[in-house]
Amino acid sequence: MVDWSRYSSCGPALTLTLSQWERGLTEVSLRYTPT
């Protein structure tokens, strides 16, 4: 049985972490992409 309360409580934090990762990868790719 899956403990959904655990996932629902850490859901927003996980989403925030993923958004930060996405932003960081975008900055790195823009910085190292030759223009």
Secondary structure, 3 states (H helix, E strand, C coil): CCCHHHHHHHHHHHHHHHHHHHHHHHHHHHHHCCC
